[in-house]
Amino acid sequence: MVNILVINGSPLGKKGITYILQEAFVRGVSEAGGNVEEVFLNKKKIAPCLGCFGCWIKTPGKCVIKDDQADLLQQCLWADILVLATPLYVDGMTAQAKTFVDRMVPLALPEIAIENGHCRHPRRHAHKWKFVLISNCGFYEKDNFDALVLHCKRMCLNFHADYVGELLRPHGPILRYPEMLPEEINGVLNAAAKAGEELATAESLSREVMDAVAAEIVPRAAYLQGTNVYWNQELEKMPGGRGKL
């Protein structure tokens, strides 16, 4: 039975839009019989990496910083598949997610070896992961995720992990309003659940489910209009009024 660890890097945790996708995905994993655990980084204390290399020299395999990351690394070694769930922040992952990733250095050895013609740090443990990305953004177009997807693929090369695929939700805020587009939004969430089922049973993701999660479910003009109406309403709530966009 496959062990799946979902790392949620949203500062909003369960209140974030990314979790709407994650929740459906996790349901699919569980219903298919997979073992799944969830970690919410907004509930953890993880300091930034000091760049001291103490985890390679002074205390090999252990970070000199005493915080929640040590326990998270043990959970990572339990997992067969790591899932990073993060909203898109400035074309990349959140600060919380990046700090977690940076602090995974103790799992590597300091030596440099040539692998497939490229310099890499060997794994400290024989354990090898598969990796999946879950993300959402407020912009309409799917290509806004390109930099994040590339980052994760390159990250997997350094982790010696197999990149399985991604569940990307452009114009993600629409997921907060299922009453507006019930059929379309249910289609997205059902696809996310199907992705969890596929990962639990076959340790892979089909192009069909990835495309269904990212489907355009509202015209761009209507999405922009609705989004700007929302922000204008929020601005009007401010004391003294800040006017409209």
KOLVO-673125 format. One record per residue (C-alpha): x, y, z. Coordinates in steps of 0.2 Angstrom, whole numbers, padded with zeros to 4 digits, always signed. Each point is the difference from the previous one (the first is absolute). Example, Ala and Ser with C-alpha at 12.3 -4.5 7.8 and 13.67 -1.06 7.14 Angstrom:
+0062-0022+0039;+0006+0017-0003;
END
This chain:
+0000+0000+0000;+0007+0017-0005;+0004+0013+0013;-0004+0018-0006;+0006+0016+0010;-0009+0016-0005;+0010+0016+0005;-0011+0015+0000;+0010+0016-0001;-0015+0012+0000;+0001+0013+0013;-0019-0002+0001;+0001-0019+0003;-0017-0007-0001;-0008+0017-0003;+0009+0002-0016;-0006-0004-0018;+0014-0013-0003;-0007-0010+0014;-0017-0002-0010;+0010-0009-0013;+0010-0010+0013;-0015-0005+0010;-0008-0008-0016;+0017-0008-0004;+0002-0007+0017;-0017-0007+0000;+0004-0009-0016;+0016-0008+0008;-0010-0006+0015;-0014-0007-0010;+0012-0010-0010;+0009-0007+0015;+0015+0010+0000;+0009+0006+0016;+0000+0019+0001;+0006+0012+0012;-0001+0019-0001;+0012+0013+0007;-0005+0019+0001;+0015+0011+0001;-0010+0015+0007;-0001-0011+0016;+0018-0004+0001;+0016+0010+0006;+0013-0002-0013;+0014+0013-0001;+0009+0005-0016;+0016-0010-0004;+0016+0008+0007;+0011-0006-0014;+0012-0007+0013;+0002-0018-0007;-0001-0006+0018;-0011-0014-0006;+0014-0006-0011;+0015+0003+0012;-0004+0002+0019;-0016-0011+0001;-0001-0010-0016;-0018-0002-0005;-0007+0011+0013;-0003+0019-0001;+0008+0010+0014;-0017+0010+0001;-0011-0008+0013;-0018+0003-0007;-0014-0010-0008;+0010-0004-0016;+0009-0016+0008;-0017-0009+0002;-0006+0005-0017;+0016-0007-0008;-0004-0017+0009;-0018+0001-0008;+0008+0003-0017;+0010-0016+0002;-0016-0009+0004;-0008+0006-0016;+0001-0009-0017;-0008+0016-0008;+0003+0018+0005;-0014+0012-0005;+0004+0019+0001;-0016+0010+0001;+0004+0019-0002;-0009+0015-0007;+0009+0009-0013;+0010+0015+0007;+0009+0011-0012;+0002-0014-0012;+0006-0012+0013;-0003-0009+0016;-0004+0008+0016;+0013+0006+0013;-0006-0014+0011;+0002-0013-0013;+0017+0006-0006;+0007+0000+0018;-0006-0018+0003;+0009-0005-0017;+0016+0009+0005;+0000-0009+0017;+0000-0017-0009;+0019+0002-0003;+0004-0013+0015;-0007-0013-0012;+0015+0002-0012;+0018-0004+0002;+0013+0014-0002;+0010-0010-0014;-0003+0005-0018;-0003-0014-0013;-0003+0000-0018;-0017-0007-0004;-0006+0000-0018;+0013+0012-0005;-0004+0013+0014;+0006+0004+0017;-0011-0006+0014;+0001-0003+0019;-0003-0019+0003;-0015-0005+0012;+0005-0004+0018;-0014-0013+0000;-0005-0013-0012;-0018+0006+0000;-0006+0007-0016;-0016+0010-0003;-0012+0004-0013;-0006+0018+0000;-0016+0009-0004;-0004+0019-0001;-0017+0007+0005;-0002+0019-0003;-0013+0013-0003;+0001+0019-0006;-0011+0015-0002;+0006+0003-0018;-0011-0007-0014;+0013-0009-0011;+0008-0017+0004;+0017+0006-0006;+0002+0010+0016;+0006-0016+0008;+0014-0003-0012;+0014+0006+0011;-0006-0009+0015;-0002-0016-0010;+0018+0001-0007;+0006+0004+0018;-0008-0016+0007;+0007-0010-0015;+0018+0006+0003;-0002-0002+0019;-0005-0018-0003;+0016-0003-0010;+0010+0006+0016;-0011-0011+0011;+0002-0015-0011;-0019+0000+0000;-0011-0005-0015;-0012+0014-0005;-0017-0007-0003;-0010+0015-0005;-0010+0015+0006;-0018+0005+0005;-0001+0018-0005;-0015+0012+0002;+0000+0016-0009;-0013+0013+0004;+0000-0010+0017;-0011+0013+0010;-0015-0006-0010;+0000-0016+0011;-0006+0010+0015;-0017+0002-0009;-0006-0017-0005;-0018+0007-0001;+0005+0010-0015;+0006-0014-0011;-0004-0016+0009;+0002-0012-0014;+0017+0007-0006;+0007+0002+0018;-0006-0018+0004;+0009-0006-0016;+0016+0008+0007;-0001-0007+0017;-0005-0018-0006;+0015+0001-0012;+0011+0004+0016;-0008-0015+0009;+0003-0011-0015;+0019+0006+0000;+0001-0006+0018;-0007-0017-0005;+0012-0002-0014;+0015+0005+0011;-0006-0012+0013;-0002-0015-0012;+0012+0003-0014;+0012+0013+0007;-0003+0010-0016;-0011+0014-0006;-0009+0000-0017;+0001+0015-0011;-0020-0001-0001;-0001+0004+0019;+0013+0013+0000;-0008+0009-0015;-0017-0002+0009;+0006+0009+0016;+0007+0014-0010;-0015+0002-0012;-0006+0017-0005;-0017+0001+0009;-0005+0018-0002;+0003+0013-0014;+0015+0011+0003;-0010+0016-0002;-0013-0006+0013;+0014-0006+0012;+0009+0017-0001;-0017+0010+0003;-0005-0011+0015;+0017+0002+0008;+0001+0019-0002;-0018+0001+0007;+0006-0010+0015;+0015+0011+0003;-0010+0016-0002;-0012-0006+0013;+0015-0004+0012;+0007+0018-0003;-0016+0008+0004;-0001-0009+0017;+0016+0010+0005;-0002+0014+0013;-0001+0016-0010;-0002-0009-0016;+0014-0003-0012;-0010+0002-0016;-0001-0012-0014;+0013-0009-0011;
END
